[in-house]
Amino acid sequence: MDSNEYIFGIHSAIEAIEAGRTIDKLFIKKDMHGDLAVRLCHLAKSHDIPVQRVPVERLNKITRKNHQGVVAMISAVAYYKLADIVPAMFEDGVLPFVLILDGITDVRNFGAIARTAECCGVNAIVIPSRGSVSVGADAVKTSAGALLHIPVCREDSLPKAVEYLRDSGYTIVCSTEKASENYTMVDFTTPIALVMGAEDTGISNEVLRLADKRAAIPMFGRIGSLNVSVAAGVMMYEVVRQRLEGNIDIE
């Protein structure tokens, strides 16, 4: 078992949610039914907590304790919603810079990206509620604590989150090796939402279609792509470079 914090048992999970604990995800035994299970699922839905129905063997790998068919993973941070974060950025008078991670599942990549994002003055990181890495203790440790300082927004629908940012005046820039435009030619001196995709599949088509700009990092070797944490660092520091040259306050 990893170093993330868990709560075991259906009663304990219900009490934790009702007490306001931030649950990252909920694992429930696949064939578990009954009134308490229904109540737990309703609670999870009302609090936007992802639920995974899994075989009991998966739960037994997490713990040997009497889990009663329910394991709740506690988040190391409190999640935010974009609808709460975006207005505050403009009210604070900052030039917004949001990082969207589409399908990043490796905790080490996520931590490394978050560490660079904090150094670059990123205002918020957006991740999907499903099919994404979690902000657990391992992620915080890998980020050198950066995830304790950057708001992380967990959204049910990443395409809808991107649309919301577009409607709010952000330029959506997708980093993809399939783009024809060099990343240094993109104007990053406006409110920016930078999208990075999973290393194996890249950015989803639903999000890619919403891009205002598609930007590529030139490749000259035999390997066709960079590690996503390295690519994210290159892209984020291009934002920093342009804003410094334009005498734009990053903080």
N, C-alpha and C positions, 0 to 999 in steps of 0.2 A: 504493500500500500504506500502511496506517496504521502507527502507531508501536509496535504490539505486537511482541513478540519471537517469532520462529519458528525451528523446526528443520526442515531439509530432508533428505529421503532416508530410506529404510526402515531402513537400518542405524543411522543417527543417532537415529531415533525410538525404536527398540528399546533402544539404549544409554541414552537419556535416561530412559525409563520404568524400566529396571532400576536406574539410578543414583539413583532417587528424585526426579527432577525433577517438579514439579507441572505436569501437562499439562492445559490448559483444554479443548481439544478436538482431535480428530485428523481431518484431511481425507485421504481415500484415493481414488485414481482409481477411478471406477465399475467399470471392467472389469479391475481388477487382481486376479490370483489367484496361486497358488503357495504353497509352504511358508512363505516368509518373511512373506507377507501374512497367512496363517492364524495364524502365531505372533504377529504384531503385533496382530491383532484379539483374540486370546485374552489377551494382556498387557493390552490396553486394557480389556477386560471385567473382568479380575481387579482392576484398579486404578480401576474406576468412571469411566473416561474416555469421554466421548461420542465416537462415531465417525460421521462423515458421508461417505457415498459420493457423490462429485461428479464432474462432467465435467472432463476435463483442462484445459479453458478456464478453469475456476474456479481451478485451481492456478496456471495461467500468469498470472492476474491478480494473485495474491499475490506471485509472484516469477518472475524470468527465469532464476534459477539452475537447475541440474540437480536437480530435486526428486525424480526417480525415481518419481513418482506418489504421494508422501507428503509432507504438510506437517503439522507439529505446532505448535499455538499454545501457548506457555508462559504459564502464569498468573503474574500479578504478585504473588499472595499464595498461601499454602497454605490449602487448604480444610479445613473442619472437618466433623464429623458431629454432628447434634443429640444423639444418644445419649451423646456425650462432653461436650457443652456444658451440657446441662440439669442433670444432677446437680451439676456444679460451681457453678452459680448458687445453688442452694439451700444447698450446703455453705458458700458464701461469705456467706450471710446477706443477700443482696440481694433486693429485690422485682423479680422478672424482668420484663423488657420486651423482647420479640422482635418483629422486623419481618419479615413475609413478603411477598415481591414475586412476584406471580403473573403471569408473562408480560411483564415489563418488558424491552423490547428496545433502547430508545434509550439509548446510553451517556451522553449528557448528563443525561437524567432520572435515570438510575441514580446517577451521580456526585453530582448535586445532592441526591438523597434520602439517600445515604450521609453526605454532609457534615452535613445536618440531623440525621440519626440519631445521629451521633457527639456533636453538641452537646446532644442531648436525653438522653444516657445510655443509648441502646439497647444491650442486651447482646449481641445477635447479629442478623445478617441472614440470612434463608433464601431461597435461589433454587432453581429446578428445574434439573436437569442438562441439560435440553433445552428449546428454545423460550424461551431467556432470554439476557439480556446476559451477557457474560463479564467477569471481573475482570482486564482487561488493563491495559496502561500508560495508555491513554487514559482508562479509568474511574478509575484512581487519580489521575491528574492532574486530572480534572474534579471529583473529590471533595475536592480540596485536601489529599490525603494521608489523608483520613479512613478509607479502606479498608485502610490499613496498621494501623489501631488497633481496628477492629471485626472480630470473628470472622465470616467468611462461611461459611455451611453450604450445601453443594450436595447436594441430595437427589434421588434417582431418581424418587420419587413424592411430589409435594406433598400430595395428600390423605392419604397415610399419615403424612407428617410432621406434618400438622395433627392427625390422630387421636392421634399420639404425644403432642403437646403437650396436648391435651384430657385424655388419660389421666394426664398428669403434673400436672394441676391448673391449667392455664392457661385463661383465658377467651378464646375465639376471637372477635375483633371484625372483621367485614368492612366496609370502607368502600365504600359503593355509593350512588349517587344514587337507586336504586330503593327504598331503605329508607324506612320511615315514621317512624322514631325519629331525633330530632335528636342529633347526635354529642355534644353537651354533656350529654345526659341519661344517657349510658352511664357506668357506674362503672368507672373506670380505676385504682382503688386496690387491685386484686388482681393476681396474675400475669397478664400480658397478652400475647397474640399478635395483633398488628395486621396485617391483610391488606390490601394495596393491589393493584389489578389493572391490567392493561394499559390504556392510554389509549383504544385503539380498541375492545377487546372487553370490558374490565372483568375481574372475577374469574370464573374458570371455574365452571361449575355444580357440578362435583364438590367444589370447595372451599367454594363458597357454601352448599351443603347442610349443611356441618359447622359453620357459624357458630352461636355461642351468642347473639351480638348482631349486628344489621345496623344500621349508622349512616350517616346522610346529612348532608352539609354543605349548609345552605340556599342556594338559588340564586334570585336576584331579577332577573337580566338575561335577555337573549335567548339567550345561549349556555348550553347545558345542562350543562356540566361544566367543572371546572378542569383545568389541566395536572396530571398525576399527581404531579409533584414538589412543586407548590404544595399540592395536596390532602394529600399525605403530611405536609408541614410543619405544616399546620393540625391534623391529627389527632395528630401526635406532641406538639405543644406543648399540646394539651388534656390529654394524659397528664401532662405536666410540671406544668401548672397545678393539676390535681387533687391530685397527689402533694405539691406544695409547700404547698397549702392544708391538707392533712392532716398536715403536718409529717413526711412520709415521706422518708427519706433516699434520694435518687436515685442517688447515686454508689455 
